[in-house]
Amino acid sequence: MPWRGRTTTSASWASDAAVRSRGFTLLELLVALAIVAVLLGLSAGLLSRLGSRNALEANQRALRALLRRARNASREERFGAVVEFERGENAVVAQQRTAITHFRFEAKEALDLSEGTRLKGTADDDTPPPWRTLGARGHSLVVDGGEQVVGRYGLGVLFAATGPLGAAWAHAEERPVLNPREGVFVECWVYLGRLEERLHERPRRARPTKRQEELWSRGGEPPRETPERLVDFSPRDPPIFYAVRKGRAFSLGVTAAYEVEVAVTGPEDPDFTYIARTRPGTLRPDRWYRLAFSFDGRTVRIFVNGIPRAYLPCHRPDTSLFEELDGAGASEVIVGGQKLPGREVLDEAELAAAGELGERLRAGADRGGEGNGDGLVTRSEFLARVPSALIADEAPLICSDPHPDRAFYGVIDELRFAGILRSERLPLPDELVVVASADRVHFDFLGQLDPTRHPEPFVILLSDDERAYSILDPPPEAGGEEERSQTRARRAEEEVRRRNLRIGRAPFERFLAALERGDIDPNRVRRLVVQRTGLVRE
């Protein structure tokens, strides 16, 4: 007998499906939304913390990579590199040397007649014909009056007198790459002749010819008569014989007192020329020397045979800034901070009486940060200021000088010309705090920390903890005159400008003390250590 059970109709199936698919009640919906909100809050906090930690580690890796590239560049170029923390820009900048050209003076090519250049001397002029030598990276140097002789390595060029008003010199074709603005490095081997002989053989006065005036003007100097030169020159203003020169931008030369002299002119005040000069008797005649100098916008360094030589900052202006105030005696050279003749300090009344000259002096003092806050400007502080960059000068890069009174007397070989440029820049985010004991990391030519500037390993601390701001920069006391005078916009702008970088021994020690006390979360702090060997560790 077949089984007779309950049969299920389509209506019953529909009712069961309706029961099973009913929606949430209001209470169930509120509970579900609360659970989702709690989960989202927890996940958002974890993700933000993880993202902040990842951002901190990413900035640490970027800064570490920049330090390593600067170290590798110093080893490759065999020249020191610098990593600088820019406070006003909230960035880290790497500054290194970049080779531009190198003249070995080995190859010799005659000039083309189409250039309109004389190829041989006339009967009354035994000057050797001009010729061209090629350098690295497509640069060429035209030698006028110089002869090839045995140099320090291979062949060099002898620059000597070519007549009463003639001079041997060489010039390169002007290109933008030969006019670096941020910094420059020049190196060459020189064999000095007896410079006192050049002082005797020059005439007292002579009128230059039209061709000689054109040659002198190409060197960046206006045509003028040959000045009278005496053997017993003033020790503060000895005659200068240029080895390498770029108009008024920079020059490297040797004085008649056998000093190495470097002159640089900045865009702040084109009438002001900063001159660095070694002590008298640094060089001797009839010997080979490797002369070099570097300028990086902060310092001028002079090298003799690869050894940095101390120099005395001085000023030999073409038009004296102080001559209108104290007479001719005020235009003498200042050496080693020694006071000039006459009054040393100019007050506000004297600056106001000087008119435009006083405004230039005051602007120079304000720009360099000199002065003691009482309206006084000292000559020593103004004259010892190094320019921050080089002026743009369209004069060609020359060896020796077309003017006979400034032409080099000796042999020049292995001329190297390079620029010191800011090769890389790493901007820092606003939420990151970088603490260091100094504003510069110096690597020497071996890629190691410069022991003269860093006696111990260089430590850099990075943190994104908000409590670090109040610890490093405590707020001023409420109700003070300074607090009332500042507006909110000015305080906000100043906070953004000073927020990231805390440079100096005092903030560095305060940060370490707060980290030891637990005021700063150690999990939100990263450390970079530049060891004495130049290696960068975390």
Residue pairs with C-beta under 8 A, 6 or more apart in sequence:
24 32
52 464
52 524
53 523
53 524
55 429
55 431
55 432
55 464
56 432
56 462
56 463
56 464
56 524
56 526
57 526
59 428
59 429
59 432
59 462
59 526
60 462
60 526
60 528
60 538
62 426
63 92
63 426
63 434
63 460
63 462
63 528
64 528
64 536
64 538
66 83
66 92
66 94
66 424
66 426
67 83
67 441
67 528
67 530
67 536
68 536
69 94
69 424
70 81
70 82
70 83
70 94
70 96
70 424
70 441
70 443
71 81
71 443
71 447
71 534
71 536
72 447
73 81
73 94
73 96
73 97
73 423
74 80
74 81
74 96
74 443
74 444
74 445
74 446
74 447
74 534
75 445
75 446
75 447
77 96
77 97
77 98
77 99
77 418
77 445
78 445
79 96
79 97
79 185
79 294
79 418
79 445
80 442
80 443
80 444
80 445
80 450
81 94
81 95
81 96
81 97
81 443
82 94
82 95
82 96
82 296
82 440
82 441
82 442
82 443
83 92
83 93
83 94
83 95
83 440
83 441
83 443
84 92
84 93
84 94
84 95
84 439
84 440
84 441
85 92
85 434
85 436
85 439
85 440
85 501
85 503
86 92
86 93
86 501
87 439
87 497
87 498
87 501
87 503
88 497
89 427
90 427
90 428
90 430
90 496
90 497
90 499
90 500
90 501
91 425
91 426
91 427
91 428
92 425
92 426
92 428
92 434
93 422
93 424
93 425
93 426
94 422
94 423
94 424
94 425
95 182
95 183
95 296
95 420
95 421
95 422
95 423
96 420
96 421
96 423
97 185
97 294
97 418
97 419
97 420
98 418
98 419
98 420
98 421
98 423
99 136
99 137
99 416
99 418
100 137
100 139
100 177
100 178
100 180
100 417
100 418
100 419
101 135
101 136
101 137
101 139
101 172
101 178
101 416
101 417
102 135
102 136
102 414
102 415
102 416
102 417
103 133
103 135
103 136
103 139
103 141
103 414
103 415
104 133
104 135
104 153
104 154
104 155
104 413
104 414
105 133
105 148
105 151
105 154
105 155
105 156
105 157
105 412
105 413
105 414
105 415
106 133
106 154
106 155
107 133
107 134
108 131
108 132
108 133
108 148
109 131
109 132
109 133
109 134
110 119
110 129
110 131
110 132
111 117
111 119
111 129
111 130
111 131
111 132
111 142
113 119
117 130
118 129
118 130
119 129
119 130
120 129
121 127
121 128
121 129
125 162
125 163
125 166
126 162
127 145
127 162
127 163
127 166
128 145
128 146
128 147
128 162
130 142
130 143
130 144
130 145
131 142
131 143
132 140
132 141
132 142
132 143
133 140
133 141
133 143
134 140
134 141
135 141
135 172
135 415
139 172
139 173
139 175
139 178
140 172
140 173
141 170
141 171
141 172
141 399
141 415
142 170
142 171
142 172
142 173
143 157
143 168
143 169
143 170
143 399
144 168
144 169
144 170
144 171
144 215
144 402
145 159
145 162
145 166
145 167
145 168
145 169
146 157
146 158
146 159
146 168
146 169
146 170
146 400
147 157
147 158
147 168
148 155
148 156
148 157
148 158
149 155
149 156
149 157
149 158
149 411
150 156
151 157
151 189
151 191
151 411
151 413
151 414
152 189
152 191
152 288
152 413
152 414
153 189
153 413
153 414
154 413
155 413
156 189
156 191
156 411
156 412
156 413
156 414
157 170
157 399
157 411
157 412
157 413
158 168
158 410
158 411
159 167
159 168
159 169
159 170
159 399
159 400
159 407
159 408
159 409
159 410
159 411
159 412
160 168
160 193
160 409
161 167
161 168
161 198
161 201
161 404
161 407
161 409
162 168
164 202
164 203
164 206
164 404
165 206
165 208
165 209
165 212
165 226
165 404
166 212
166 404
167 215
167 400
167 401
167 402
167 403
167 404
167 406
167 407
168 400
168 407
168 408
169 215
169 219
169 398
169 399
169 400
169 401
169 402
169 407
169 408
170 398
170 399
170 400
171 218
171 219
171 396
171 397
171 398
171 399
172 178
172 396
172 397
172 398
173 396
174 394
174 395
174 396
174 397
177 419
178 246
178 396
178 397
178 417
179 246
179 249
179 390
179 392
179 393
179 394
180 390
180 419
180 420
180 421
181 389
181 390
181 392
182 296
182 297
182 389
182 390
182 419
182 420
182 421
182 422
183 294
183 295
183 296
183 297
183 390
183 419
183 420
183 421
184 246
184 249
184 250
184 294
184 295
184 390
184 417
184 418
184 419
184 420
185 292
185 293
185 294
185 295
185 416
185 417
185 418
185 419
185 420
186 244
186 250
186 252
186 292
186 293
186 415
186 416
186 417
186 418
187 290
187 291
187 292
187 303
187 414
187 415
187 416
188 243
188 244
188 252
188 290
188 291
188 292
188 399
188 412
188 413
188 414
188 415
188 416
189 288
189 289
189 290
189 291
189 412
189 413
189 414
190 243
190 254
190 288
190 289
190 291
190 408
190 410
190 411
190 412
190 413
191 286
191 287
191 288
191 289
191 410
191 411
191 413
192 254
192 258
192 283
192 284
192 285
192 286
192 287
192 289
192 409
192 410
193 285
193 286
193 409
193 410
194 285
194 286
194 409
195 239
195 241
195 254
195 256
195 258
195 285
195 409
196 231
196 256
197 409
198 241
198 409
199 229
199 230
199 231
199 233
199 239
199 256
200 231
202 226
202 229
202 404
202 405
203 226
204 228
204 229
205 225
205 226
205 227
205 228
206 225
206 226
207 225
208 216
208 223
208 225
208 226
212 402
213 223
214 223
215 402
216 222
216 223
216 224
216 402
216 403
217 223
218 395
218 396
218 402
219 245
219 247
219 395
219 396
219 398
219 401
219 402
219 403
220 245
220 246
220 247
220 248
220 393
220 395
221 403
226 403
226 404
226 405
227 405
229 239
229 405
233 239
233 256
235 257
235 280
236 332
236 333
236 335
237 316
237 332
237 333
238 255
238 256
238 257
238 259
239 255
239 256
239 405
239 406
240 253
240 254
240 255
240 256
240 261
240 406
241 253
241 254
241 255
241 256
241 401
241 406
241 407
241 408
241 409
242 251
242 252
242 253
242 398
242 400
242 401
242 406
242 407
242 408
243 252
243 253
243 254
243 291
243 399
243 400
243 408
243 412
244 251
244 252
244 397
244 398
244 399
244 415
244 417
245 251
245 252
245 253
245 397
245 398
245 399
245 401
246 393
246 395
246 396
246 397
246 398
247 393
247 394
247 395
247 396
248 265
248 270
248 273
248 391
248 393
248 395
249 264
249 265
249 390
249 391
249 392
249 393
249 395
250 262
250 263
250 264
250 265
250 295
250 390
251 261
251 262
251 263
252 260
252 261
252 262
252 291
252 293
253 260
253 261
253 263
253 406
253 408
254 260
254 261
254 283
254 291
254 408
255 261
255 277
255 280
257 280
257 281
258 280
258 281
258 282
258 283
258 284
258 285
259 277
259 278
259 279
259 280
259 281
259 282
259 283
260 277
260 278
260 282
260 283
260 291
260 293
260 302
260 304
260 309
260 311
261 275
261 276
261 277
261 278
262 275
262 276
262 277
262 293
262 295
262 300
262 302
262 311
263 273
263 274
263 275
263 276
264 273
264 274
264 295
264 300
264 386
264 387
264 390
265 272
265 273
265 274
265 387
265 390
265 391
266 272
266 274
266 387
266 388
266 389
266 390
266 391
267 387
267 389
267 390
267 391
267 392
268 364
268 367
268 387
268 388
269 360
269 363
269 364
270 391
271 317
271 318
271 319
271 321
271 360
272 315
272 317
272 321
272 364
272 387
273 315
273 316
273 317
273 318
274 300
274 313
274 315
274 385
274 386
274 387
275 313
275 314
275 315
275 316
276 293
276 300
276 302
276 311
276 312
276 313
276 314
277 311
277 312
277 314
277 335
278 302
278 304
278 309
278 310
278 311
278 312
279 310
279 312
282 304
282 309
283 289
283 304
289 304
289 305
290 303
290 304
290 305
290 306
291 303
291 304
292 302
292 303
292 306
292 416
293 300
293 301
293 302
293 303
294 300
294 301
294 303
294 420
295 301
295 390
295 420
296 420
297 386
297 387
297 388
297 389
298 386
298 388
299 386
300 311
300 386
301 308
302 308
302 309
302 311
303 309
312 335
312 336
313 334
313 335
313 336
313 383
313 384
313 386
314 333
314 334
314 335
314 383
315 333
315 334
315 383
316 333
317 331
320 330
320 331
321 357
321 360
321 361
322 330
322 331
322 340
322 379
323 330
323 331
324 354
324 357
325 342
325 346
325 350
325 354
325 357
326 340
326 341
326 342
326 343
327 342
329 340
329 341
329 342
330 340
330 341
330 342
330 379
332 340
332 341
334 340
334 379
334 380
334 383
334 384
337 380
337 384
338 380
339 379
339 380
340 379
344 378
344 379
344 380
345 376
345 377
345 378
346 354
346 358
346 361
346 376
346 377
346 378
346 379
347 375
347 376
348 375
350 358
351 358
351 359
351 361
351 362
351 377
352 358
354 361
361 377
361 382
362 377
364 370
364 382
364 385
365 371
365 377
365 381
365 382
368 381
368 382
368 385
370 377
370 378
370 381
370 382
370 385
371 377
371 378
371 381
397 417
399 408
399 412
399 415
400 407
400 408
400 412
401 407
401 408
428 434
428 500
428 501
429 500
430 496
430 499
430 500
431 464
432 462
432 463
432 464
432 500
433 462
433 463
433 464
433 465
433 468
433 469
433 472
433 499
433 500
433 502
434 460
434 461
434 462
434 500
434 501
434 502
435 460
435 461
435 462
435 463
435 472
435 502
435 507
435 508
435 511
436 458
436 459
436 460
436 461
436 501
436 502
436 503
436 508
437 458
437 459
437 503
437 504
437 505
437 508
438 453
438 454
438 458
438 503
438 504
439 503
440 453
441 449
441 454
441 458
441 530
442 449
442 450
442 453
442 454
443 449
443 450
443 534
444 450
444 451
446 534
447 534
448 532
448 533
448 534
449 457
449 458
449 530
449 531
449 532
449 533
449 534
451 532
454 530
454 532
456 532
457 529
457 530
457 531
457 532
458 529
458 530
459 508
459 527
459 528
459 529
459 530
460 527
460 528
460 529
460 530
461 508
461 511
461 512
461 525
461 526
461 527
461 528
462 525
462 526
462 527
462 528
463 511
463 520
463 524
463 525
463 526
464 524
465 520
465 521
465 524
465 525
467 514
467 519
467 520
467 521
468 511
468 514
468 520
469 499
471 510
471 511
471 514
471 519
471 520
472 502
472 507
472 510
472 511
473 498
476 482
476 483
477 483
502 508
502 511
511 520
514 520
515 522
515 525
526 538
527 538
528 536
528 537
528 538
529 536
529 537
529 538
530 536
531 537
